[in-house]
Amino acid sequence: MGKKNRAPALKRFGAEKPTVIPGLGADLPELRQARALWQLNRFDDALRLFEQAARKHPQNLVALIDGSRALGARFEIARAESMLDRLMKFGAQQPDVLHLAGQSYRMIFRPDKAMECFQRVLGITKEIPDTFLELAILCERRHRVEEAYSLIEDCLRTAPDYLEAHLFKARLLRRIKEEAASESLFRELAANEQAHPMVRAQAWAEIAQAHDRREEYELAMQSMLKCKGLLLPREAAVRQESEAVLHHLRGLAESLTPAHFQRWSEAGRAFPCKKTAVLTSFPRSGTTLLEQVLDSHSGLVSSDEREAFARDIFPAMWLTPQTPLPTAEVFDAVFPDRLAALRERYLDYMAAALNEPIGDRVHLDKNPTMTLVIPGFLRLFPETRLLIALRDPRDIVISCFMQYLPLNANSVCFLTLERTAQRYANDMGIWRQLREMIASPWLEVRYEDTVVDLEKETRRALRFLGLPWESQVLNYRERLSRKAVGSPTYEAVSQPLYTRAIGRWKNYKKSLEPYLPILQPSIDAFGY
């Protein structure tokens, strides 16, 4: 990409690396073994080796970087931060090390420290283009768009051929209302066969959105199909993983009865009651808007799309060599002391990621893809209150399809309209089953009602959560420059409320029509 003096890339555990990494030290045998264990999902064993290497070789920067990132990935934030603070002492005047430290702070949910690192790099050298880009992205997430644009211009002066930076510049041009210049740059990137397919796919998605804004819906769909066409050849491994996970979680839901939830609720009375709540449903259902409003309440703190429960706590409840799959019987058999430890671990993880104590506040875990693991959450915290965001299923499917997302076990389902509809029907069909069985309180909140009468729906949600009304929640947008939003919809939620997304599916009715029968049961059940 024509980049200068790139910082050493330490992004994936298990990757092949040389014996010595210039400027960082030896790649120790313990580190190579730890990465191998990580690839086998033996995370606790890997963490022990990472920390052992850092203790044994306290000035080895590879050990500190890899160890901090591994700990951060498991939400052991305090231990990760301690390693990075040591790294900062050893590498205070080394821009490559400061850059890697900045990346690592970002990965462990310490964006302010990350920004400080990147700013220190730029105070030493202007020759690491990635530093400009990293800092620009963090600024843009806080809606400091002019500052981000200035950084990207500096980046491109340093590395004129850095196509990822051109992609980000095009997004910033769109945000400052330079639509023609923005689209021209997106089209140039989309047509560039030397660009990485992910860059081209993102450019096509942005072109699709530009057509959509101009009400050129046929052209928008054609552009989006070009985006998906670049992603489909790369889906195989992720799709296989996705299908396996969905199969296992469907099996769990089908093995449950109301008696299971009742037993878990009664057993949960043995533990101190925690103020836990979950906001979930399906991507693009309005969870981000509702979460930002509720998070403005003094009696609530929200965690925005952290994967701690699904990735760490949920499998820790059941996964052993003897129990390789989650079933109702396996959940029934979890020992109380194990549940008690995992309850504390979950809350500790969330407080660490928030970088503040939860205290006596309600903790709201907002993640639109948590619907399928609701049974696990209610086994752990049967006192939890569930907020379920509803939106017209047809609008959700179009909205999920008409965006670019990095490939993962969820987004791989959105590469065709048919698969998007099937995934929605799967997840929300399971929710419809669960709501007839669970013993925990739940409330469905409609996106359409929320954008029409925000105060009414917010009062309703706060009452459900046991919280008094506070008028400041209606000024939620004032906080967005201080607290970055993790959701892909961070830009949309910063705008004043609008109703133009209601009924959006009608603009794409021709494309969606073959798959409406897949959605019809949910359309009927949810009253759309």
Protein Blocks (a to p, Z undefined) as FASTA:
>chain_A
ZZahiacddfbghiacdfbdghiapcdfklmmmmmmmmnopaklmmmmmmmmmmmmmmbm
klmmmmmmmmmmnopaklmmmmmmmmmmmmmmgmklmmmmmmmmmmnopaklmmmmmmmm
mmmpccbfklmmmmmmmmmmnopaklmmmmmmmmmmmmmmlmklmmmmmmmmmmnopakl
mmmmmmmmmmmmkbcfklmmmmmmmmmmmmmmnopaklmmmmmmmmmmmmmmmmmmmmmm
mmmmmmmmmmmmmmpcfklmmmmmmmmmmpccdddddddfbehiopmmmmmmmmmpmkbc
cdehiaklmmmmmmmmmpcfklmbccfklmmmpcfklmmmmmmmmmmmmmmmnopafkja
dcddddfklmmmmmmmmmmmmmbccddddddfklmmmmmmmpccdddfklmmmmbfklmm
mmmmmmmmmmmmmmmmmmbdcddddfklmmmmmmlmmmmmmmmnopacdfklmmmmmmmm
mmccfbfklmmmmpccdfklgoklmmmmmmmmmmmmmmmmmmmmnoZZ
